[in-house]
């Protein structure tokens, strides 16, 4: 049991760092470690006829690191405290608007695709970090595991498309870029934002936290209005 967990944990780390090395050498969107790693892992699990439960014996150890990793965001927040205070109003207003739009568009998309109530509720919190999204999903009648899939897809697409959107729309401000990544692509987007520069990553991390708070408070009310 322990050997199997260690094997899957080691395999995940090796694949990730190998993908990261390739990405640094050939920085293409489609070579992002966040995209390549899960694809290779799925292929490995299918070829070895392994179940997700077996893999998660080791993968869960990495999931537990999300909590201290999230707390670690406090360091760049403290270093850029003056900047955050100066632009607090802009950040809060932008994230609030982005969060409402994310939830509304998800609910309307679910209605357009004639999804049932459970699937619709599972889709609404897709733009916030996984632990919060799963809690919100359960609270509003969704399926947390399905929500987790939507969250991962949203994060990957946001991290992949975000740089192109920034370039296309000529978004040069660190505040604007940070809000964009943090509000629309949560932790995955924040990781990409830190690749641009520390201030963009910092703004993205606070935007991610605010988006989670606004979604937690707003999702039940929004579904009540649209329902």
MDAnalysis code that builds the backbone (N, CA, C; Angstrom):
import MDAnalysis as mda
import numpy as np

u = mda.Universe.empty(681, n_residues=227, atom_resindex=np.repeat(np.arange(227), 3), trajectory=True)
u.add_TopologyAttr("name", ["N", "CA", "C"] * 227)
u.add_TopologyAttr("resid", np.arange(1, 228))
u.add_TopologyAttr("resname", ["UNK", "UNK", "UNK", "UNK", "UNK", "UNK", "UNK", "UNK", "UNK", "UNK", "UNK", "UNK", "UNK", "UNK", "UNK", "UNK", "UNK", "UNK", "UNK", "UNK", "UNK", "UNK", "UNK", "UNK", "UNK", "UNK", "UNK", "UNK", "UNK", "UNK", "UNK", "UNK", "UNK", "UNK", "UNK", "UNK", "UNK", "UNK", "UNK", "UNK", "UNK", "UNK", "UNK", "UNK", "UNK", "UNK", "UNK", "UNK", "UNK", "UNK", "UNK", "UNK", "UNK", "UNK", "UNK", "UNK", "UNK", "UNK", "UNK", "UNK", "UNK", "UNK", "UNK", "UNK", "UNK", "UNK", "UNK", "UNK", "UNK", "UNK", "UNK", "UNK", "UNK", "UNK", "UNK", "UNK", "UNK", "UNK", "UNK", "UNK", "UNK", "UNK", "UNK", "UNK", "UNK", "UNK", "UNK", "UNK", "UNK", "UNK", "UNK", "UNK", "UNK", "UNK", "UNK", "UNK", "UNK", "UNK", "UNK", "UNK", "UNK", "UNK", "UNK", "UNK", "UNK", "UNK", "UNK", "UNK", "UNK", "UNK", "UNK", "UNK", "UNK", "UNK", "UNK", "UNK", "UNK", "UNK", "UNK", "UNK", "UNK", "UNK", "UNK", "UNK", "UNK", "UNK", "UNK", "UNK", "UNK", "UNK", "UNK", "UNK", "UNK", "UNK", "UNK", "UNK", "UNK", "UNK", "UNK", "UNK", "UNK", "UNK", "UNK", "UNK", "UNK", "UNK", "UNK", "UNK", "UNK", "UNK", "UNK", "UNK", "UNK", "UNK", "UNK", "UNK", "UNK", "UNK", "UNK", "UNK", "UNK", "UNK", "UNK", "UNK", "UNK", "UNK", "UNK", "UNK", "UNK", "UNK", "UNK", "UNK", "UNK", "UNK", "UNK", "UNK", "UNK", "UNK", "UNK", "UNK", "UNK", "UNK", "UNK", "UNK", "UNK", "UNK", "UNK", "UNK", "UNK", "UNK", "UNK", "UNK", "UNK", "UNK", "UNK", "UNK", "UNK", "UNK", "UNK", "UNK", "UNK", "UNK", "UNK", "UNK", "UNK", "UNK", "UNK", "UNK", "UNK", "UNK", "UNK", "UNK", "UNK", "UNK", "UNK", "UNK", "UNK", "UNK", "UNK", "UNK", "UNK", "UNK", "UNK", "UNK", "UNK", "UNK", "UNK"])
u.atoms.positions = np.array([
    [0.836, -1.209, 0.000],
    [0.000, 0.000, 0.000],
    [0.871, 1.259, 0.000],
    [1.833, 1.311, 0.946],
    [2.726, 2.467, 1.044],
    [3.616, 2.546, -0.187],
    [4.114, 1.386, -0.637],
    [4.974, 1.360, -1.821],
    [4.239, 1.899, -3.051],
    [2.962, 1.518, -3.177],
    [2.163, 1.983, -4.311],
    [1.965, 3.495, -4.246],
    [1.709, 4.012, -3.043],
    [1.526, 5.449, -2.867],
    [2.794, 6.211, -3.233],
    [3.925, 5.698, -2.766],
    [5.214, 6.339, -3.060],
    [5.504, 6.299, -4.562],
    [5.155, 5.194, -5.190],
    [5.383, 5.050, -6.629],
    [4.603, 6.096, -7.420],
    [3.311, 6.249, -7.104],
    [2.483, 7.219, -7.830],
    [2.915, 8.654, -7.517],
    [3.287, 8.911, -6.285],
    [3.758, 10.243, -5.922],
    [5.037, 10.585, -6.682],
    [5.969, 9.632, -6.709],
    [7.239, 9.843, -7.415],
    [7.012, 10.035, -8.911],
    [6.119, 9.211, -9.476],
    [5.823, 9.315, -10.908],
    [5.246, 10.687, -11.249],
    [4.355, 11.191, -10.400],
    [3.760, 12.507, -10.630],
    [4.825, 13.597, -10.636],
    [5.716, 13.549, -9.647],
    [6.769, 14.561, -9.534],
    [7.743, 14.499, -10.709],
    [8.121, 13.282, -11.092],
    [9.064, 13.113, -12.204],
    [8.455, 13.647, -13.505],
    [7.194, 13.277, -13.752],
    [6.525, 13.728, -14.980],
    [6.381, 15.245, -14.984],
    [6.006, 15.809, -13.838],
    [5.823, 17.256, -13.754],
    [7.131, 18.006, -14.020],
    [8.198, 17.591, -13.343],
    [9.467, 18.311, -13.508],
    [10.066, 18.096, -14.895],
    [9.824, 16.939, -15.484],
    [10.268, 16.712, -16.863],
    [9.505, 17.632, -17.817],
    [8.184, 17.738, -17.601],
    [7.359, 18.628, -18.434],
    [7.761, 20.086, -18.237],
    [8.109, 20.444, -17.001],
    [8.528, 21.811, -16.706],
    [9.847, 22.134, -17.413],
    [10.755, 21.156, -17.438],
    [12.034, 21.347, -18.129],
    [11.813, 21.570, -19.630],
    [10.918, 20.779, -20.210],
    [10.607, 20.917, -21.635],
    [9.969, 22.280, -21.899],
    [9.083, 22.707, -20.991],
    [8.381, 23.994, -21.166],
    [9.351, 25.170, -21.109],
    [10.339, 25.075, -20.224],
    [11.341, 26.144, -20.139],
    [12.190, 26.210, -21.406],
    [12.441, 25.055, -21.984],
    [13.250, 24.993, -23.197],
    [12.438, 25.415, -24.421],
    [11.157, 25.018, -24.442],
    [10.266, 25.354, -25.560],
    [8.966, 25.927, -24.985],
    [8.954, 27.215, -24.640],
    [7.787, 27.828, -23.982],
    [6.580, 27.993, -24.905],
    [5.906, 26.892, -25.161],
    [4.691, 26.913, -25.974],
    [3.494, 26.609, -25.070],
    [2.360, 27.217, -25.391],
    [1.163, 27.043, -24.565],
    [0.787, 25.573, -24.431],
    [0.839, 24.838, -25.539],
    [0.424, 23.437, -25.533],
    [1.416, 22.515, -24.825],
    [2.569, 23.052, -24.408],
    [3.559, 22.265, -23.666],
    [3.557, 22.611, -22.175],
    [2.568, 23.354, -21.731],
    [2.480, 23.734, -20.320],
    [2.449, 22.490, -19.424],
    [3.250, 22.469, -18.353],
    [3.247, 21.318, -17.430],
    [1.869, 21.032, -16.859],
    [1.059, 22.074, -16.703],
    [-0.285, 21.900, -16.149],
    [-1.209, 21.167, -17.112],
    [-0.843, 21.136, -18.380],
    [-1.611, 20.399, -19.371],
    [-0.985, 19.035, -19.646],
    [0.322, 19.022, -19.816],
    [1.028, 17.797, -20.182],
    [1.015, 16.759, -19.061],
    [1.230, 17.207, -17.832],
    [1.318, 16.264, -16.697],
    [0.059, 15.417, -16.532],
    [-1.142, 16.030, -16.432],
    [-2.342, 15.177, -16.288],
    [-2.594, 14.270, -17.486],
    [-2.266, 14.742, -18.712],
    [-2.464, 13.904, -19.896],
    [-1.594, 12.654, -19.818],
    [-0.325, 12.833, -19.448],
    [0.580, 11.686, -19.342],
    [0.152, 10.761, -18.205],
    [-0.274, 11.349, -17.088],
    [-0.703, 10.525, -15.951],
    [-1.929, 9.684, -16.303],
    [-2.873, 10.297, -17.013],
    [-4.062, 9.547, -17.443],
    [-3.654, 8.393, -18.352],
    [-2.724, 8.662, -19.269],
    [-2.250, 7.609, -20.173],
    [-1.574, 6.475, -19.402],
    [-0.801, 6.834, -18.391],
    [-0.126, 5.828, -17.565],
    [-1.136, 4.974, -16.803],
    [-2.144, 5.634, -16.216],
    [-3.163, 4.905, -15.457],
    [-3.961, 3.966, -16.358],
    [-4.286, 4.438, -17.560],
    [-5.030, 3.592, -18.488],
    [-4.199, 2.401, -18.959],
    [-2.931, 2.639, -19.234],
    [-2.070, 1.560, -19.734],
    [-1.756, 0.521, -18.663],
    [-1.763, 0.942, -17.404],
    [-1.475, 0.000, -16.304],
    [-2.756, -0.516, -15.644],
    [-3.915, -0.096, -16.191],
    [-5.228, -0.507, -15.652],
    [-5.357, -0.155, -14.163],
    [-4.852, 1.022, -13.814],
    [-4.935, 1.486, -12.432],
    [-6.146, 2.392, -12.255],
    [-6.713, 2.402, -11.080],
    [-7.865, 3.252, -10.799],
    [-7.398, 4.577, -10.205],
    [-8.299, 5.544, -10.227],
    [-7.967, 6.837, -9.632],
    [-7.745, 6.690, -8.133],
    [-8.529, 5.823, -7.488],
    [-8.380, 5.609, -6.044],
    [-6.973, 5.098, -5.715],
    [-6.458, 4.207, -6.558],
    [-5.103, 3.700, -6.346],
    [-4.077, 4.813, -6.527],
    [-4.253, 5.596, -7.578],
    [-3.321, 6.698, -7.819],
    [-3.366, 7.707, -6.672],
    [-4.566, 7.996, -6.182],
    [-4.742, 9.055, -5.186],
    [-4.135, 8.717, -3.830],
    [-3.743, 7.460, -3.643],
    [-3.030, 7.124, -2.411],
    [-1.742, 7.937, -2.298],
    [-1.117, 8.192, -3.431],
    [0.070, 9.040, -3.441],
    [-0.257, 10.465, -3.831],
    [-1.184, 10.627, -4.783],
    [-1.550, 11.961, -5.257],
    [-2.160, 12.828, -4.168],
    [-2.831, 12.207, -3.204],
    [-3.467, 12.954, -2.118],
    [-2.439, 13.721, -1.289],
    [-1.214, 13.206, -1.223],
    [-0.172, 13.907, -0.476],
    [0.103, 15.273, -1.093],
    [0.074, 15.339, -2.411],
    [0.273, 16.619, -3.088],
    [-0.926, 17.539, -2.870],
    [-2.130, 16.968, -2.865],
    [-3.336, 17.767, -2.649],
    [-3.312, 18.441, -1.280],
    [-2.756, 17.733, -0.284],
    [-2.693, 18.296, 1.070],
    [-1.760, 19.497, 1.144],
    [-0.838, 19.593, 0.197],
    [0.090, 20.721, 0.187],
    [-0.561, 22.006, -0.320],
    [-1.798, 21.898, -0.843],
    [-2.498, 23.087, -1.325],
    [-2.734, 24.084, -0.197],
    [-3.021, 23.574, 1.001],
    [-3.324, 24.472, 2.115],
    [-2.113, 25.309, 2.528],
    [-0.938, 24.689, 2.829],
    [0.218, 25.535, 3.148],
    [0.675, 26.385, 1.974],
    [0.471, 25.888, 0.747],
    [0.844, 26.682, -0.433],
    [-0.018, 27.936, -0.518],
    [-1.301, 27.801, -0.200],
    [-2.200, 28.954, -0.214],
    [-1.803, 29.966, 0.855],
    [-1.457, 29.454, 2.043],
    [-1.011, 30.333, 3.132],
    [0.262, 31.078, 2.739],
    [1.114, 30.427, 1.954],
    [2.384, 31.043, 1.532],
    [2.165, 32.270, 0.665],
    [0.967, 32.415, 0.086],
    [0.671, 33.609, -0.707],
    [0.732, 34.870, 0.159],
    [0.668, 34.703, 1.479],
    [0.708, 35.858, 2.379],
    [2.032, 36.610, 2.280],
    [3.096, 35.915, 1.910],
    [4.417, 36.556, 1.835],
    [4.456, 37.652, 0.769],
    [4.126, 37.348, -0.505],
    [4.112, 38.436, -1.500],
    [3.042, 39.478, -1.224],
    [1.948, 39.073, -0.561],
    [0.924, 40.047, -0.203],
    [1.492, 41.082, 0.764],
    [2.249, 40.618, 1.735],
    [2.855, 41.521, 2.719],
    [3.881, 42.434, 2.056],
    [4.665, 41.883, 1.135],
    [5.706, 42.669, 0.468],
    [5.118, 43.776, -0.407],
    [3.899, 43.557, -0.898],
    [3.266, 44.546, -1.780],
    [2.057, 45.194, -1.115],
    [2.098, 45.294, 0.204],
    [0.944, 45.777, 0.960],
    [0.546, 47.199, 0.562],
    [1.524, 48.069, 0.357],
    [1.214, 49.460, 0.013],
    [0.500, 49.557, -1.339],
    [0.963, 48.752, -2.284],
    [0.322, 48.738, -3.603],
    [-1.112, 48.237, -3.495],
    [-1.318, 47.218, -2.676],
    [-2.658, 46.671, -2.488],
    [-3.593, 47.696, -1.859],
    [-3.085, 48.432, -0.865],
    [-3.898, 49.457, -0.232],
    [-4.280, 50.549, -1.230],
    [-3.336, 50.925, -2.064],
    [-3.554, 51.998, -3.030],
    [-4.618, 51.640, -4.058],
    [-4.650, 50.378, -4.445],
    [-5.572, 49.950, -5.514],
    [-6.684, 49.035, -4.991],
    [-6.945, 49.081, -3.684],
    [-7.919, 48.164, -3.074],
    [-9.300, 48.277, -3.708],
    [-9.771, 49.514, -3.908],
    [-11.101, 49.719, -4.475],
    [-11.234, 49.143, -5.875],
    [-10.232, 49.386, -6.711],
    [-10.260, 48.866, -8.083],
    [-10.268, 47.339, -8.092],
    [-9.429, 46.755, -7.232],
    [-9.314, 45.292, -7.200],
    [-10.628, 44.654, -6.762],
    [-11.195, 45.168, -5.655],
    [-12.434, 44.590, -5.120],
    [-13.576, 44.729, -6.132],
    [-13.723, 45.913, -6.723],
    [-14.809, 46.144, -7.682],
    [-14.645, 45.243, -8.913],
    [-13.412, 45.117, -9.404],
    [-13.166, 44.306, -10.601],
    [-13.423, 42.829, -10.340],
    [-12.956, 42.353, -9.185],
    [-13.151, 40.938, -8.859],
    [-14.628, 40.635, -8.624],
    [-15.324, 41.545, -7.974],
    [-16.765, 41.361, -7.752],
    [-17.500, 41.245, -9.082],
    [-17.211, 42.158, -9.987],
    [-17.860, 42.122, -11.308],
    [-17.496, 40.832, -12.052],
    [-16.217, 40.464, -12.023],
    [-15.769, 39.244, -12.702],
    [-16.406, 37.998, -12.128],
    [-16.550, 37.951, -10.810],
    [-17.148, 36.783, -10.156],
    [-18.626, 36.640, -10.519],
    [-19.331, 37.769, -10.505],
    [-20.753, 37.741, -10.869],
    [-20.919, 37.295, -12.321],
    [-20.066, 37.805, -13.203],
    [-20.141, 37.429, -14.616],
    [-19.827, 35.942, -14.806],
    [-18.830, 35.432, -14.058],
    [-18.461, 34.017, -14.170],
    [-19.623, 33.120, -13.749],
    [-20.247, 33.447, -12.625],
    [-21.371, 32.643, -12.142],
    [-22.581, 32.749, -13.067],
    [-22.867, 33.979, -13.515],
    [-24.033, 34.193, -14.383],
    [-23.860, 33.481, -15.720],
    [-22.678, 33.620, -16.317],
    [-22.430, 32.976, -17.611],
    [-22.497, 31.457, -17.488],
    [-22.013, 30.924, -16.362],
    [-22.068, 29.471, -16.148],
    [-23.499, 28.988, -16.022],
    [-24.309, 29.739, -15.265],
    [-25.715, 29.356, -15.084],
    [-26.476, 29.442, -16.407],
    [-26.232, 30.508, -17.175],
    [-26.917, 30.659, -18.458],
    [-26.459, 29.607, -19.466],
    [-25.163, 29.275, -19.432],
    [-24.647, 28.224, -20.316],
    [-25.287, 26.879, -19.984],
    [-25.424, 26.602, -18.696],
    [-26.060, 25.352, -18.273],
    [-27.505, 25.287, -18.750],
    [-28.191, 26.433, -18.668],
    [-29.589, 26.472, -19.131],
    [-29.668, 26.301, -20.637],
    [-28.725, 26.935, -21.360],
    [-28.703, 26.843, -22.817],
    [-28.458, 25.409, -23.276],
    [-27.639, 24.678, -22.508],
    [-27.309, 23.292, -22.863],
    [-28.295, 22.295, -22.263],
    [-29.326, 22.820, -21.582],
    [-30.383, 21.989, -20.984],
    [-29.811, 20.971, -19.990],
    [-28.838, 21.428, -19.189],
    [-28.291, 20.556, -18.154],
    [-29.280, 20.451, -17.004],
    [-29.281, 19.298, -16.324],
    [-30.185, 19.158, -15.191],
    [-29.698, 19.998, -14.008],
    [-30.504, 20.064, -12.971],
    [-30.206, 20.928, -11.825],
    [-28.877, 20.651, -11.168],
    [-28.545, 19.373, -10.992],
    [-27.279, 19.011, -10.336],
    [-26.077, 19.465, -11.146],
    [-26.116, 19.220, -12.452],
    [-24.998, 19.613, -13.307],
    [-24.875, 21.137, -13.389],
    [-26.008, 21.815, -13.458],
    [-25.989, 23.280, -13.511],
    [-25.362, 23.856, -12.248],
    [-25.753, 23.323, -11.116],
    [-25.193, 23.786, -9.840],
    [-23.717, 23.428, -9.715],
    [-23.320, 22.339, -10.330],
    [-21.911, 21.922, -10.295],
    [-21.044, 22.841, -11.147],
    [-21.638, 23.447, -12.175],
    [-20.890, 24.291, -13.106],
    [-20.694, 25.715, -12.582],
    [-21.626, 26.213, -11.811],
    [-21.628, 27.621, -11.394],
    [-20.333, 28.060, -10.684],
    [-19.796, 27.289, -9.724],
    [-18.599, 27.781, -9.018],
    [-17.273, 27.407, -9.676],
    [-17.248, 27.178, -10.982],
    [-16.072, 26.653, -11.672],
    [-14.867, 27.588, -11.655],
    [-15.080, 28.884, -11.403],
    [-13.979, 29.844, -11.527],
    [-13.246, 30.132, -10.222],
    [-13.514, 29.352, -9.180],
    [-12.781, 29.560, -7.922],
    [-11.990, 28.305, -7.573],
    [-11.086, 28.456, -6.632],
    [-10.184, 27.372, -6.278],
    [-10.938, 26.132, -5.803],
    [-10.384, 24.965, -6.066],
    [-11.100, 23.690, -5.911],
    [-11.763, 23.472, -4.553],
    [-11.067, 23.643, -3.408],
    [-11.732, 23.365, -2.118],
    [-12.985, 24.211, -1.904],
    [-12.892, 25.506, -2.235],
    [-14.050, 26.395, -2.078],
    [-15.143, 26.024, -3.072],
    [-14.763, 25.749, -4.303],
    [-15.736, 25.396, -5.345],
    [-16.522, 24.147, -4.968],
    [-15.838, 23.153, -4.429],
    [-16.523, 21.917, -4.042],
    [-17.493, 22.162, -2.889],
    [-17.114, 23.016, -1.948],
    [-18.011, 23.337, -0.828],
    [-19.238, 24.106, -1.323],
    [-19.003, 25.068, -2.219],
    [-20.119, 25.839, -2.773],
    [-21.053, 24.917, -3.562],
    [-20.467, 24.022, -4.342],
    [-21.254, 23.080, -5.137],
    [-22.167, 22.231, -4.251],
    [-21.611, 21.720, -3.183],
    [-22.410, 20.897, -2.271],
    [-23.511, 21.728, -1.620],
    [-23.197, 22.985, -1.309],
    [-24.144, 23.872, -0.633],
    [-25.337, 24.212, -1.520],
    [-25.107, 24.304, -2.847],
    [-26.194, 24.715, -3.753],
    [-26.807, 23.538, -4.511],
    [-26.439, 22.303, -4.107],
    [-27.073, 21.134, -4.698],
    [-26.345, 20.515, -5.869],
    [-25.070, 20.853, -6.036],
    [-24.278, 20.275, -7.118],
    [-23.556, 19.013, -6.690],
    [-22.719, 18.502, -7.576],
    [-21.910, 17.309, -7.302],
    [-20.452, 17.757, -7.197],
    [-19.869, 17.765, -6.001],
    [-18.521, 18.308, -5.810],
    [-17.455, 17.718, -6.720],
    [-17.511, 16.413, -6.974],
    [-16.483, 15.801, -7.822],
    [-16.571, 16.296, -9.270],
    [-17.800, 16.521, -9.741],
    [-17.976, 17.072, -11.090],
    [-17.496, 18.517, -11.121],
    [-17.784, 19.251, -10.063],
    [-17.313, 20.630, -9.961],
    [-15.794, 20.685, -10.053],
    [-15.124, 19.751, -9.381],
    [-13.657, 19.720, -9.404],
    [-13.129, 19.589, -10.835],
    [-13.817, 18.796, -11.653],
    [-13.419, 18.635, -13.057],
    [-13.576, 19.954, -13.810],
    [-14.722, 20.636, -13.587],
    [-14.955, 21.930, -14.238],
    [-13.898, 22.952, -13.801],
    [-13.542, 22.924, -12.534],
    [-12.541, 23.862, -12.005],
    [-11.189, 23.634, -12.677],
    [-10.792, 22.386, -12.790],
    [-9.509, 22.055, -13.418],
    [-9.497, 22.508, -14.874],
    [-10.583, 22.222, -15.583],
    [-10.677, 22.631, -16.991],
    [-10.608, 24.153, -17.128],
    [-11.315, 24.861, -16.241],
    [-11.308, 26.323, -16.278],
    [-9.910, 26.867, -16.019],
    [-9.229, 26.302, -15.016],
    [-7.884, 26.757, -14.684],
    [-6.903, 26.533, -15.815],
    [-6.957, 25.353, -16.415],
    [-6.048, 25.041, -17.521],
    [-6.289, 25.945, -18.725],
    [-7.568, 26.118, -19.086],
    [-7.887, 26.987, -20.224],
    [-7.494, 28.436, -19.941],
    [-7.733, 28.874, -18.702],
    [-7.368, 30.242, -18.328],
    [-5.880, 30.476, -18.395],
    [-5.100, 29.512, -17.887],
    [-3.641, 29.644, -17.905],
    [-3.096, 29.583, -19.327],
    [-3.737, 28.777, -20.180],
    [-3.279, 28.643, -21.560],
    [-3.664, 29.845, -22.414],
    [-4.891, 30.337, -22.224],
    [-5.396, 31.416, -23.076],
    [-5.082, 32.803, -22.524],
    [-4.850, 32.882, -21.213],
    [-4.634, 34.175, -20.569],
    [-3.550, 35.030, -21.208],
    [-2.331, 34.493, -21.417],
    [-1.279, 35.312, -22.031],
    [-1.669, 35.846, -23.407],
    [-2.395, 35.050, -24.183],
    [-2.833, 35.499, -25.514],
    [-3.860, 36.620, -25.391],
    [-4.757, 36.493, -24.401],
    [-5.765, 37.539, -24.179],
    [-5.087, 38.837, -23.754],
    [-4.113, 38.717, -22.845],
    [-3.367, 39.894, -22.384],
    [-2.675, 40.589, -23.551],
    [-2.071, 39.794, -24.419],
    [-1.362, 40.356, -25.569],
    [-2.328, 40.950, -26.585],
    [-3.426, 40.242, -26.848],
    [-4.402, 40.700, -27.840],
    [-5.052, 42.014, -27.428],
    [-5.407, 42.120, -26.140],
    [-6.087, 43.317, -25.638],
    [-5.110, 44.379, -25.132],
    [-3.815, 44.065, -25.229],
    [-2.753, 44.999, -24.811],
    [-2.926, 45.439, -23.364],
    [-3.135, 44.466, -22.499],
    [-3.270, 44.743, -21.061],
    [-1.876, 44.780, -20.462],
    [-1.396, 45.972, -20.147],
    [-0.021, 46.124, -19.689],
    [0.099, 46.330, -18.187],
    [-0.954, 46.749, -17.525],
    [-0.891, 47.012, -16.084],
    [-0.830, 45.733, -15.265],
    [0.029, 45.711, -14.264],
    [0.161, 44.535, -13.400],
    [-1.124, 44.261, -12.626],
    [-1.805, 45.325, -12.205],
    [-3.056, 45.165, -11.453],
    [-4.106, 44.491, -12.325],
    [-4.283, 44.995, -13.531],
    [-5.299, 44.448, -14.440],
    [-4.997, 43.004, -14.805],
    [-3.732, 42.714, -15.104],
    [-3.365, 41.348, -15.473],
    [-3.550, 40.389, -14.296],
    [-3.207, 40.857, -13.103],
    [-3.369, 40.010, -11.923],
    [-4.823, 39.681, -11.640],
    [-5.683, 40.710, -11.752],
    [-7.119, 40.494, -11.533],
    [-7.673, 39.525, -12.568],
    [-7.230, 39.674, -13.810],
    [-7.698, 38.795, -14.882],
    [-7.390, 37.324, -14.573],
    [-6.144, 37.040, -14.240],
    [-5.746, 35.655, -13.992],
    [-6.372, 35.098, -12.712],
    [-6.353, 35.871, -11.641],
    [-6.860, 35.367, -10.360],
    [-8.356, 35.155, -10.331],
    [-9.102, 36.046, -11.002],
    [-10.564, 35.951, -10.996],
    [-11.064, 34.859, -11.926],
    [-10.406, 34.700, -13.056],
    [-10.925, 33.767, -14.060],
    [-10.319, 32.366, -13.982],
    [-9.104, 32.251, -13.433],
    [-8.425, 30.947, -13.491],
    [-7.816, 30.514, -12.156],
    [-8.278, 31.105, -11.055],
    [-7.900, 30.742, -9.668],
    [-6.420, 30.388, -9.496],
    [-6.096, 29.269, -8.836],
    [-4.708, 28.941, -8.513],
    [-3.836, 28.678, -9.727],
    [-4.394, 28.038, -10.732],
    [-3.631, 27.761, -11.950],
    [-3.263, 29.056, -12.657],
    [-4.218, 29.977, -12.715],
    [-3.950, 31.278, -13.311],
    [-2.943, 32.075, -12.500],
    [-3.013, 31.941, -11.180],
    [-2.066, 32.641, -10.310],
    [-0.640, 32.138, -10.535],
    [-0.516, 30.856, -10.731],
    [0.799, 30.284, -11.051],
    [1.349, 30.894, -12.334],
    [0.506, 31.034, -13.338],
    [0.918, 31.663, -14.603],
    [1.240, 33.142, -14.392],
    [0.450, 33.801, -13.529],
    [0.669, 35.229, -13.267],
    [2.039, 35.475, -12.641],
    [2.465, 34.590, -11.750],
    [3.777, 34.738, -11.129],
    [4.905, 34.576, -12.144],
    [4.615, 33.886, -13.256],
    [5.617, 33.771, -14.313],
    [5.850, 35.114, -14.999],
    [4.819, 35.974, -14.993],
    [4.943, 37.289, -15.625],
    [5.795, 38.215, -14.761],
    [5.413, 38.378, -13.506],
    [6.235, 39.079, -12.514],
    [5.590, 38.943, -11.133],
    [6.344, 39.189, -10.057],
    [5.828, 38.969, -8.693],
    [4.589, 39.795, -8.363],
    [4.527, 41.054, -8.833],
    [3.373, 41.891, -8.503],
    [2.103, 41.369, -9.165],
    [2.209, 40.952, -10.422],
    [1.045, 40.369, -11.109],
    [0.564, 39.124, -10.373],
    [1.497, 38.284, -9.927],
    [1.140, 37.091, -9.174],
    [0.488, 37.419, -7.849],
    [0.991, 38.457, -7.188],
    [0.424, 38.867, -5.902],
    [-1.016, 39.344, -6.063],
    [-1.248, 40.197, -7.056],
    [-2.603, 40.685, -7.313],
    [-3.515, 39.522, -7.692],
    [-2.988, 38.581, -8.454],
    [-3.768, 37.406, -8.843],
    [-4.168, 36.582, -7.626],
    [-3.244, 36.431, -6.675],
    [-3.550, 35.618, -5.496],
    [-4.628, 36.257, -4.637],
    [-4.572, 37.580, -4.454],
    [-5.616, 38.236, -3.663],
    [-6.937, 38.225, -4.423],
    [-6.877, 38.319, -5.747],
    [-8.100, 38.247, -6.562],
    [-8.743, 36.870, -6.453],
    [-7.900, 35.839, -6.424],
    [-8.399, 34.471, -6.279],
    [-9.137, 34.299, -4.956],
    [-8.588, 34.865, -3.890],
    [-9.203, 34.758, -2.567],
    [-10.526, 35.520, -2.538],
    [-10.526, 36.733, -3.095],
    [-11.756, 37.529, -3.132],
    [-12.831, 36.856, -3.981],
    [-12.417, 36.286, -5.114],
    [-13.374, 35.597, -5.986],
    [-14.028, 34.422, -5.263],
    [-13.225, 33.704, -4.483],
    [-13.770, 32.577, -3.715],
    [-14.797, 33.067, -2.700],
    [-14.491, 34.190, -2.042],
    [-15.415, 34.756, -1.045],
    [-16.709, 35.225, -1.705],
    [-16.600, 35.951, -2.813],
    [-17.796, 36.460, -3.495],
    [-18.651, 35.317, -4.036],
    [-17.999, 34.264, -4.525],
    [-18.750, 33.112, -5.051],
    [-19.453, 32.374, -3.925],
    [-18.765, 32.225, -2.806],
    [-19.353, 31.553, -1.650],
    [-20.610, 32.278, -1.182],
    [-20.560, 33.595, -1.200],
    [-21.705, 34.390, -0.741],
    [-22.775, 34.556, -1.817],
    [-22.327, 34.645, -3.090],
    [-23.253, 35.008, -4.142],
    [-23.920, 33.879, -4.896],
    [-23.299, 32.697, -4.940],
    [-23.848, 31.597, -5.735],
    [-25.272, 31.200, -5.320],
    [-25.540, 31.036, -4.013],
    [-26.923, 30.657, -3.632],
    [-27.941, 31.704, -4.050],
    [-27.596, 32.996, -3.882],
    [-28.533, 34.067, -4.255],
    [-28.754, 34.116, -5.758],
    [-27.668, 33.945, -6.519],
    [-27.771, 34.000, -7.973],
    [-28.649, 32.870, -8.518],
    [-28.443, 31.665, -7.999],
    [-29.247, 30.542, -8.459],
    [-30.720, 30.741, -8.073],
    [-30.938, 31.369, -6.920],
    [-32.302, 31.650, -6.499],
    [-32.991, 32.631, -7.444],
    [-32.252, 33.644, -7.911],
    [-32.808, 34.623, -8.841],
    [-33.054, 34.031, -10.213],
    [-32.084, 33.212, -10.690],
    [-32.205, 32.619, -12.033],
    [-33.152, 31.432, -12.035],
    [-33.332, 30.825, -10.874],
    [-34.196, 29.654, -10.800],
    [-35.663, 30.041, -10.841],
])
